[in-house]
Amino acid sequence: MATPKTPEDFRTSVNDALAARPADLSLARDLLAGSSGRPCYVVGRNAESLSLVGRFRIDGLVDDFAAAGSTWNGLPAVAANRLAADAVVVNCSTSISPVAVAQRLTAAGIVSIVPLCDLIHAADGAIPWPAFVSQQREDWRLHQDEWVELFGGMQDEESRRTLLDVVRYRLTADPRFMGAYAVRVQEQYFEPFLDLRSEVFVDAGGFDGDTTQEFCRRCPDYRKVFLFEPSQRNMQAARMRLAGLRDIAFRTEALSDEVGVMRFDAEAGSASAATSGSGEEVQVTTLDQALDEPVSFIKMDLEGWEMKALAGGRRRIREDRPKLAIAVYHQAADFRTVAAFARAIHPDYRLHLRHYTQGWSETVMFLV
């Protein structure tokens, strides 16, 4: 369908997607009833697959990269090319590549692929929606007018189309809305409209230095980089990765809206985040406290902590008017609140949205 031309068209398109049901649920219903008589597998090592275990017979987990004989939560791991021709696979991939997963299964000769959303519809409430869907539905219910206003504030047609597709996917978990997207995380945070040149870059959530490395490659005339990463382990990896690059200030601190300490779980790789449970104790600062010189480009991917970190950088944003590239996919509300926060400081910020996977993750809001 064409990109909606008005905010009200956007509202209608989203609500139509929310109300729709798949046309054919017969195979999903047969699986739930145990009457298909065919081997059944799931794909996706995640909470969505785990929520299906015990609800109907599942013969294994499709995983082309698992070691021979390995299992996951009691399910044997099986390569797609080892499945019987009549096998049924429930596609529980939701975060990164649900479309590509379905394509790989088809290429392996699997004809019967059931999207998770179809199975949930067929279960009539017995199987819960993934957390990202439940959260998005609640935020849409409570703040629909703000979402509609957000659509109207987008700078270009690609941003408007991206918002429509991502919201519809986040409300339905239906990969059919994401067929036009590719996994392109290396391009994340770096779009032509940013016009990067001679930047002072803040990499907030620097992990192992991968984003800073890509920034330095794309903007070789940069003036300086401030890389914030609270994990000692991740920071060590970043220092090694970036050892040959100039003018990088490594700050082993978390960013928030006040100075202090917090617990940080560094065991989740690039998804490492603040935690209320066990984890290393890390120092916390604010952008306004940490930086005493102007900056021109701020990137944030803080696993849901972005709004707190932005609040702690209010003065820098007000005085320096930096370009912003902020991850908004961790919490549904962040789409609305990040845009509102930045535009309350500078109403003339131009708003763009880009998406870098085929699932719910890696959506970035740019304010320029």
Steps between C-alpha positions, in 0.01 A plus 500: 500500500604862448641700789217684678485863392349646818527426871140378501577260216783369719257448789263307274775281354632407842158425644411290196814291556418462868148376425595260220523122540684255274278353229601135550572366851424135425857372535558700818180359649603146403831546681330623815251213489774244442324376190748592227684168522812669362837570663507850646793728580559853622766745386637770731685463831286750688213551743249460219615145419521418868139609553388223261681213671244270661201649317518252213745242371825657384761265357796736503658839443618598153856629531745474211793603719454276805752229586394145418298346782437831679168590660317812614250477786464131430450543125757339268660745258459403135631662181229611258631275223452197726125550542245277334327651199164502680633668815324803644715783638369776727701814428564660839771734373382848598797721581737501203414297191155334488475556124844358423435203730185414305691536174775265619243242608333522161836459329557185709178353359267575789154582367299528822621802697269646766577853621479533877226761465277249318544249780411763761186596309401135471549451875238768580684635803658178625844605373621844609620765261874576517589773745580751224149455358323533834699814581434657161128426518472663839694808390291532182181469706603770745684740268357450154472874434868549583598226255289666234667834575840330479417376151408853396836627623712266290729678255484267200293224343749227596464601865122494478504161330744364757282616788192338344670166435679481834191591702286248313760231558539589868121478542457167319835313479402436138816476286298575190531867593881479487558350157664817366768515771846344526739437787755779456630579846836625371317797350326579828543860621658614173260646244582738212281780638731526802770650275780391735809722491747617765277363778547475876326168555348355817462121488268432794482126550829439325511123569820366338564804282329370186290814442793734566713302257234536230458870580873563463501316167210706367615834644881495483528875566329468841633721775443279805303201631366451853422132551289420808481135607455392865624141468871452567501192276330676211722804538812286483372352175426851369851619581647207311272547199570875479868495595614644167255790494561855622323739738273253678413563865401175672258560788425190707171639632128458445293799394181599680318804638706521819845413629540189717546124471285219360505127439582399145459158341789463258426136414254570219748618237367792298176485705682566829292733714424643841354243736339481842652154551856379513765669288805715527475836676575779253545873520222719360534851362301737282597644163475850646733406785745297290551733204628856519535557126248515215394183321340467157368143473357281777412134452322307777414132526459435872255209517207712615698759697503757220250744651693522827824559314338767282367675809854507636618671180236769477750787524733355236208449264365850563834675455663287229198397286665164417369247254331220693476131407302331777393135522125498569415129465551382858174651629197596295466837674850605393383573146276771643701624794839533329350716225303710748802551727733618225244720328408664829860624507530581129163504319679523164667160531416302183374152581600184310445132577692202362482126573788254467352152542190305397373469858423727794861597581737768372276797424684832519352848525710780354456865593699735282 
